[in-house]
């Protein structure tokens, strides 16, 4: 038995695997079985692994987190304050399980949306080419675990040339202590379609739990996807996420990731510009304090010519918190006339705050336009002095500058009510800083 399979965390999880092993289609059952085999062969990463050297998750295995066996019966009134006003379709999951009574699906928009087990009988031919095909679980234990427990999950299919005017909200609520959930999202944007999806992780209470999420996004020819991902877990929680978007000819992918919660969070975001003329913009904000750790790893892979990518990632770190950003942009030999830029900007509010940032470019083509850069620093004393000269107190000046730093990312969110909500969250953060 491997090191990982012998620890209490994995043992507790795998005991529940067989519960759903016979209620899926043959190809999905085979995928799950293969994922279980990989779990037995892989190990939970440690700081000795280069990709995890700043992020110690050994405490994850100290508690025997198991999948939820009973689900609390929430009422719409219990979670209504988390709803996005503009969303006509909303899929709600509680502790990893689909809550149909809390979900709303607007069939008038022309989309196909629902829980995986509900849609598989009718749409297996559309789902099979994508599910488990974008996020690899062969060498990723967390993706393998998610796939092994793949039963409930979001499926959104936007048919050809359908433009969805209102955002789709995916709401994942964690309510129980010492429970592991495995949220799964599959978004398929067919040629010429347009959709905005908000993937939102919420804490029902301040307790320890594990969220292990996987999201796969397929953006077909000339399709446009806005993907907004919010991580607002309990400050005692662990949040591990893997997301991959694959872009076809002349497609456009806009990504905004905001990390506010979790004791330890890790996001692996991969964007593959797999065909000519694809475009992406990847924006991120980590807003952490006390002893939180937020780790973001991104990989933007330019595979074909005439691709364009823009990336801006920001971290605001207070208290003794620790932020990590590792962003790699690769330009493959055939990806001539690529236009790519990457910026990492980091603000430290105390002497104990820490950030490790590593923007990277790997270029194997000669006709490209690429740039990258990183800054790490504290608030500018001259800017503070200027605001004080205008009548603000020093604390008010610091709060205003911190707010402006984070608001640059929030302003890019195309959903007005959500943008306002997050602006308020940033404002409250600045007013409670430990600096």
C-alpha positions as CSV (number, residue, x, y, z in Angstrom):
1,X,0.0,0.0,0.0
2,X,1.3,3.4,-0.9
3,X,2.2,6.1,1.7
4,X,-0.9,8.1,0.8
5,X,-3.3,5.2,0.9
6,X,-2.2,4.2,4.3
7,X,-3.0,7.5,6.0
8,X,-6.3,8.1,7.8
9,X,-7.5,10.7,5.4
10,X,-7.4,8.5,2.3
11,X,-8.6,5.4,4.2
12,X,-11.6,7.2,5.4
13,X,-12.5,8.5,2.0
14,X,-12.0,5.3,0.0
15,X,-14.3,3.4,2.4
16,X,-17.2,5.3,0.8
17,X,-16.2,4.8,-2.8
18,X,-18.2,1.7,-3.5
19,X,-21.5,3.4,-2.6
20,X,-21.9,4.9,-6.1
21,X,-19.9,2.4,-8.1
22,X,-22.8,0.7,-9.9
23,X,-25.1,3.6,-10.7
24,X,-23.1,5.2,-13.6
25,X,-22.6,4.6,-17.3
26,X,-19.9,2.1,-18.2
27,X,-17.4,4.7,-19.5
28,X,-17.8,6.8,-16.4
29,X,-17.5,3.7,-14.1
30,X,-14.3,2.8,-15.9
31,X,-12.9,6.3,-15.4
32,X,-13.7,6.3,-11.7
33,X,-12.1,2.9,-11.2
34,X,-8.9,4.1,-13.0
35,X,-8.9,7.2,-10.8
36,X,-9.1,5.0,-7.7
37,X,-6.1,3.0,-8.9
38,X,-4.2,6.2,-9.4
39,X,-5.0,7.4,-5.8
40,X,-3.4,4.2,-4.6
41,X,-0.3,4.9,-6.5
42,X,0.2,8.6,-6.0
43,X,1.3,10.5,-2.9
44,X,0.0,13.7,-1.3
45,X,2.6,16.3,-2.2
46,X,5.0,17.7,0.3
47,X,7.4,20.7,0.5
48,X,10.0,18.4,-1.1
49,X,8.0,18.6,-4.3
50,X,9.1,21.6,-6.4
51,X,5.6,22.6,-7.2
52,X,4.6,22.6,-3.6
53,X,7.7,23.8,-1.9
54,X,6.1,26.9,-0.3
55,X,2.8,25.2,0.6
56,X,2.8,22.7,3.5
57,X,-0.4,20.6,3.5
58,X,0.7,17.9,5.9
59,X,-2.0,19.1,8.4
60,X,-4.6,18.0,5.8
61,X,-4.0,14.4,6.7
62,X,-4.1,14.8,10.5
63,X,-7.9,14.7,10.6
64,X,-9.9,11.8,9.1
65,X,-12.1,13.9,6.8
66,X,-14.8,11.8,5.2
67,X,-17.4,12.4,2.6
68,X,-20.8,13.7,4.0
69,X,-23.2,10.8,4.7
70,X,-26.2,13.1,5.7
71,X,-27.0,16.4,4.2
72,X,-28.7,19.2,6.2
73,X,-32.1,20.3,4.8
74,X,-31.4,23.9,4.0
75,X,-34.3,26.2,3.0
76,X,-34.0,28.9,0.3
77,X,-34.3,31.6,3.0
78,X,-31.1,30.1,4.6
79,X,-28.9,30.9,1.6
80,X,-30.8,33.6,-0.2
81,X,-28.2,36.2,0.8
82,X,-25.7,34.3,-1.3
83,X,-27.8,34.5,-4.5
84,X,-26.6,36.6,-7.4
85,X,-29.5,38.9,-8.3
86,X,-28.9,38.6,-12.1
87,X,-28.7,34.8,-12.2
88,X,-31.7,33.1,-13.8
89,X,-30.1,29.6,-13.5
90,X,-28.6,28.6,-10.2
91,X,-27.2,25.2,-9.3
92,X,-26.7,24.6,-5.6
93,X,-24.6,21.9,-3.9
94,X,-24.5,21.3,-0.2
95,X,-21.4,19.4,1.1
96,X,-20.8,18.2,-2.4
97,X,-24.3,16.9,-3.0
98,X,-26.8,18.4,-5.5
99,X,-29.7,20.2,-3.8
100,X,-32.5,20.3,-6.4
101,X,-34.9,22.1,-4.1
102,X,-32.5,25.0,-3.8
103,X,-31.6,25.1,-7.5
104,X,-33.3,26.9,-10.4
105,X,-32.9,26.1,-14.0
106,X,-34.1,28.5,-16.7
107,X,-34.8,26.4,-19.8
108,X,-35.9,29.5,-21.7
109,X,-32.3,30.5,-22.2
110,X,-31.6,27.6,-24.5
111,X,-28.9,26.1,-22.4
112,X,-28.7,22.6,-21.1
113,X,-27.9,22.7,-17.4
114,X,-28.2,20.4,-14.4
115,X,-26.6,17.7,-12.3
116,X,-24.4,15.2,-14.0
117,X,-26.4,12.1,-13.0
118,X,-29.6,13.8,-14.2
119,X,-28.2,14.7,-17.7
120,X,-26.1,11.6,-18.4
121,X,-28.9,9.5,-19.9
122,X,-29.8,12.1,-22.5
123,X,-26.5,13.8,-23.1
124,X,-23.8,11.2,-22.7
125,X,-22.6,11.8,-26.3
126,X,-21.9,15.4,-25.5
127,X,-20.4,14.9,-22.0
128,X,-18.1,11.9,-22.7
129,X,-15.6,13.7,-25.0
130,X,-15.0,16.3,-22.3
131,X,-15.5,14.9,-18.8
132,X,-12.1,13.9,-17.4
133,X,-10.4,14.9,-20.6
134,X,-9.2,18.4,-19.8
135,X,-7.9,18.0,-16.2
136,X,-5.6,15.1,-16.1
137,X,-5.7,12.8,-13.0
138,X,-2.8,10.6,-14.0
139,X,-0.3,12.5,-12.0
140,X,-2.5,14.7,-9.8
141,X,-3.8,13.0,-6.6
142,X,-6.4,15.6,-5.9
143,X,-7.8,15.4,-9.5
144,X,-7.8,11.6,-9.1
145,X,-9.7,11.8,-5.8
146,X,-12.3,14.1,-7.3
147,X,-12.7,11.7,-10.3
148,X,-12.9,8.7,-8.1
149,X,-15.9,10.3,-6.2
150,X,-17.5,11.7,-9.4
151,X,-21.2,11.3,-9.0
152,X,-22.9,14.7,-8.5
153,X,-21.5,17.5,-10.6
154,X,-22.4,20.5,-12.7
155,X,-22.9,20.1,-16.4
156,X,-23.5,23.2,-18.5
157,X,-23.8,22.9,-22.3
158,X,-24.4,26.1,-24.3
159,X,-25.6,25.1,-27.8
160,X,-24.2,26.6,-30.9
161,X,-24.7,30.3,-31.4
162,X,-26.7,30.7,-28.1
163,X,-25.8,33.8,-26.2
164,X,-26.9,33.7,-22.5
165,X,-27.7,37.1,-21.3
166,X,-27.8,36.4,-17.5
167,X,-25.0,34.8,-15.5
168,X,-25.2,31.2,-14.3
169,X,-24.4,30.8,-10.6
170,X,-22.9,27.6,-9.3
171,X,-23.1,27.7,-5.5
172,X,-21.2,25.3,-3.4
173,X,-22.0,25.4,0.4
174,X,-20.0,23.7,3.0
175,X,-21.9,23.1,6.3
176,X,-20.3,20.2,8.2
177,X,-17.2,19.8,10.2
178,X,-14.4,17.4,9.1
179,X,-16.1,16.5,5.8
180,X,-14.5,16.3,2.4
181,X,-16.5,17.3,-0.7
182,X,-15.5,16.9,-4.3
183,X,-17.3,19.5,-6.5
184,X,-17.1,18.9,-10.2
185,X,-18.0,21.3,-13.0
186,X,-18.1,20.8,-16.7
187,X,-18.8,23.7,-19.0
188,X,-19.1,23.1,-22.7
189,X,-19.5,26.2,-24.9
190,X,-20.3,25.1,-28.4
191,X,-19.3,27.2,-31.5
192,X,-20.4,30.8,-31.5
193,X,-21.9,30.7,-28.0
194,X,-21.5,33.2,-25.2
195,X,-21.9,32.6,-21.4
196,X,-20.9,33.9,-18.0
197,X,-20.5,31.4,-15.2
198,X,-19.9,32.3,-11.5
199,X,-18.4,29.4,-9.5
200,X,-18.9,30.3,-5.8
201,X,-17.6,28.5,-2.7
202,X,-19.3,29.5,0.6
203,X,-18.8,28.5,4.2
204,X,-22.0,27.6,6.1
205,X,-20.1,27.9,9.4
206,X,-16.5,28.5,10.6
207,X,-15.3,24.8,10.9
208,X,-12.6,22.7,9.4
209,X,-13.4,20.8,6.2
210,X,-11.9,20.0,2.8
211,X,-13.1,21.2,-0.6
212,X,-11.4,19.4,-3.5
213,X,-12.8,20.9,-6.7
214,X,-12.2,20.2,-10.4
215,X,-13.5,22.4,-13.3
216,X,-13.2,21.6,-17.0
217,X,-14.1,24.2,-19.6
218,X,-14.3,23.6,-23.3
219,X,-14.5,26.8,-25.5
220,X,-15.3,25.9,-29.1
221,X,-14.7,28.0,-32.3
222,X,-15.7,31.6,-31.9
223,X,-17.3,30.9,-28.5
224,X,-16.9,33.3,-25.5
225,X,-16.8,32.3,-21.8
226,X,-16.6,34.5,-18.8
227,X,-15.6,32.4,-15.8
228,X,-15.6,34.0,-12.3
229,X,-14.4,31.9,-9.5
230,X,-14.9,32.9,-5.8
231,X,-13.3,31.1,-2.9
232,X,-14.9,32.2,0.4
233,X,-14.4,29.1,2.5
234,X,-14.1,29.0,6.3
235,X,-10.8,30.3,7.6
236,X,-10.3,26.8,9.1
237,X,-10.9,25.0,5.8
238,X,-8.6,23.5,3.1
239,X,-9.4,24.4,-0.5
240,X,-7.7,22.5,-3.3
241,X,-8.8,23.2,-6.9
242,X,-7.8,22.3,-10.4
243,X,-9.3,24.1,-13.4
244,X,-8.4,23.7,-17.1
245,X,-9.9,25.7,-20.0
246,X,-9.2,24.5,-23.6
247,X,-9.7,27.1,-26.3
248,X,-10.5,26.4,-29.9
249,X,-10.2,28.7,-33.0
250,X,-10.8,32.4,-32.4
251,X,-12.4,31.7,-29.0
252,X,-12.3,34.0,-26.0
253,X,-11.9,33.0,-22.4
254,X,-12.1,35.6,-19.6
255,X,-11.1,34.4,-16.1
256,X,-11.3,36.1,-12.7
257,X,-10.3,34.3,-9.6
258,X,-10.8,35.8,-6.1
259,X,-9.5,34.0,-3.0
260,X,-10.7,35.3,0.3
261,X,-11.1,32.3,2.6
262,X,-9.6,29.0,3.7
263,X,-6.7,28.3,6.1
264,X,-4.8,26.8,3.1
265,X,-5.9,27.2,-0.5
266,X,-4.3,26.1,-3.7
267,X,-5.6,26.8,-7.3
268,X,-4.0,25.2,-10.3
269,X,-5.3,27.0,-13.4
270,X,-4.3,25.8,-16.9
271,X,-5.4,27.6,-20.1
272,X,-4.6,25.8,-23.4
273,X,-4.8,28.0,-26.5
274,X,-5.1,24.9,-28.7
275,X,-6.1,26.6,-32.0
276,X,-5.2,29.6,-34.0
277,X,-6.4,33.0,-32.9
278,X,-7.5,32.1,-29.4
279,X,-7.6,34.8,-26.7
280,X,-7.6,34.7,-22.9
281,X,-7.4,37.1,-20.0
282,X,-6.6,35.6,-16.6
283,X,-7.0,37.9,-13.6
284,X,-6.6,37.0,-9.9
285,X,-6.8,38.5,-6.5
286,X,-5.8,36.9,-3.2
287,X,-6.9,38.8,-0.1
288,X,-5.6,37.1,3.1
289,X,-4.7,37.8,6.7
290,X,-3.7,36.3,10.0
291,X,-2.0,32.9,9.1
292,X,-3.8,32.1,5.9
293,X,-1.9,30.7,3.0
294,X,-3.1,31.2,-0.6
295,X,-1.2,29.5,-3.4
296,X,-2.0,30.1,-7.1
297,X,-0.3,28.2,-9.9
298,X,-1.2,29.1,-13.5
299,X,-0.1,27.7,-16.8
300,X,-1.0,29.5,-20.1
301,X,0.0,27.3,-23.0
302,X,0.2,28.9,-26.5
303,X,0.0,25.9,-28.9
304,X,-1.1,27.5,-32.2
305,X,-0.3,30.9,-33.9
306,X,-1.9,34.3,-33.4
307,X,-2.8,33.7,-29.8
308,X,-3.2,36.5,-27.3
309,X,-3.1,36.2,-23.5
310,X,-3.1,38.8,-20.7
311,X,-2.6,38.0,-17.0
312,X,-2.7,40.2,-13.9
313,X,-2.5,38.6,-10.5
314,X,-2.6,40.6,-7.3
315,X,-2.0,39.6,-3.6
316,X,-2.8,41.7,-0.5
317,X,-1.2,40.0,2.5
318,X,-1.9,41.1,6.0
319,X,-0.8,39.7,9.4
320,X,1.4,36.7,9.2
321,X,-0.3,35.4,6.0
322,X,1.6,33.9,3.1
323,X,0.7,34.2,-0.6
324,X,2.3,32.2,-3.4
325,X,2.0,32.9,-7.1
326,X,3.7,30.8,-9.8
327,X,2.7,31.7,-13.3
328,X,4.1,30.1,-16.4
329,X,3.5,31.1,-20.0
330,X,4.7,28.7,-22.7
331,X,4.9,29.6,-26.4
332,X,5.2,26.4,-28.4
333,X,7.3,26.2,-31.6
334,X,4.3,26.5,-33.9
335,X,2.8,29.4,-32.0
336,X,4.2,32.2,-34.1
337,X,2.9,35.8,-33.7
338,X,1.8,35.1,-30.1
339,X,1.1,38.2,-28.0
340,X,1.4,37.6,-24.3
341,X,1.9,39.5,-21.1
342,X,2.0,38.6,-17.4
343,X,2.1,40.8,-14.3
344,X,2.3,39.8,-10.7
345,X,1.8,42.6,-8.1
346,X,1.9,42.0,-4.4
347,X,1.2,44.3,-1.4
348,X,2.5,43.4,2.0
349,X,0.7,45.2,4.9
350,X,2.9,44.0,7.8
351,X,6.5,43.0,8.4
352,X,5.4,39.4,9.0
353,X,3.4,39.1,5.8
354,X,5.1,37.0,3.1
355,X,4.8,36.4,-0.6
356,X,6.7,34.2,-3.1
357,X,6.1,35.1,-6.7
358,X,7.6,33.5,-9.8
359,X,6.4,34.7,-13.2
360,X,7.9,32.6,-16.0
361,X,8.1,32.7,-19.8
362,X,9.2,29.8,-21.9
363,X,9.4,30.7,-25.6
364,X,10.2,28.3,-28.4
365,X,9.0,30.5,-31.3
366,X,10.9,33.5,-32.7
367,X,8.1,35.8,-34.0
368,X,6.4,36.7,-30.7
369,X,5.7,39.6,-28.4
370,X,5.9,38.6,-24.8
371,X,6.5,40.3,-21.5
372,X,6.4,39.6,-17.8
373,X,7.1,41.2,-14.5
374,X,6.6,41.2,-10.7
375,X,6.6,43.7,-7.9
376,X,6.5,43.1,-4.1
377,X,6.2,46.0,-1.7
378,X,4.4,47.9,0.9
379,X,2.2,51.0,0.6
380,X,4.0,54.0,-0.9
381,X,4.9,56.5,1.9
382,X,4.6,59.4,-0.5
383,X,1.1,58.4,-1.5
384,X,0.1,58.1,2.2
385,X,1.6,61.5,2.9
386,X,-0.3,63.0,0.0
387,X,-3.6,61.7,1.2
388,X,-2.9,62.8,4.8
389,X,-2.2,66.3,3.3
390,X,-5.7,66.2,1.9
391,X,-7.2,65.7,5.4
392,X,-7.3,61.9,5.8
393,X,-5.9,60.1,8.8
394,X,-3.0,57.8,8.3
395,X,-5.2,54.7,8.8
396,X,-7.8,56.1,6.4
397,X,-5.1,56.7,3.8
398,X,-3.7,53.2,4.2
399,X,-7.2,51.8,3.9
400,X,-8.0,53.8,0.7
401,X,-4.8,52.8,-1.0
402,X,-5.3,49.1,-0.1
403,X,-8.8,49.2,-1.4
404,X,-7.8,50.8,-4.7
405,X,-5.1,48.1,-5.1
406,X,-7.6,45.2,-4.9
407,X,-10.5,47.0,-6.6
408,X,-8.7,47.0,-9.9
409,X,-9.4,43.2,-10.2
410,X,-12.9,43.4,-8.8
411,X,-13.8,46.2,-11.4
412,X,-13.3,43.7,-14.2
413,X,-16.2,41.5,-13.0
414,X,-19.1,41.9,-15.5
415,X,-21.9,41.0,-13.0
416,X,-22.9,44.2,-11.2
417,X,-24.4,42.9,-8.0
418,X,-21.4,40.5,-7.5
419,X,-18.9,43.3,-8.2
420,X,-20.7,45.5,-5.6
421,X,-20.6,42.6,-3.1
422,X,-16.9,42.0,-3.5
423,X,-16.1,45.7,-3.4
424,X,-17.7,45.8,0.0
425,X,-15.7,42.7,1.1
426,X,-12.5,44.4,0.1
427,X,-13.5,47.6,1.9
428,X,-14.3,45.6,5.1
429,X,-10.9,43.9,4.8
430,X,-9.1,47.2,4.6
431,X,-10.9,48.4,7.7
432,X,-9.9,45.4,9.8
433,X,-6.2,45.1,8.7
434,X,-3.6,44.3,11.3
435,X,-1.0,46.7,10.1
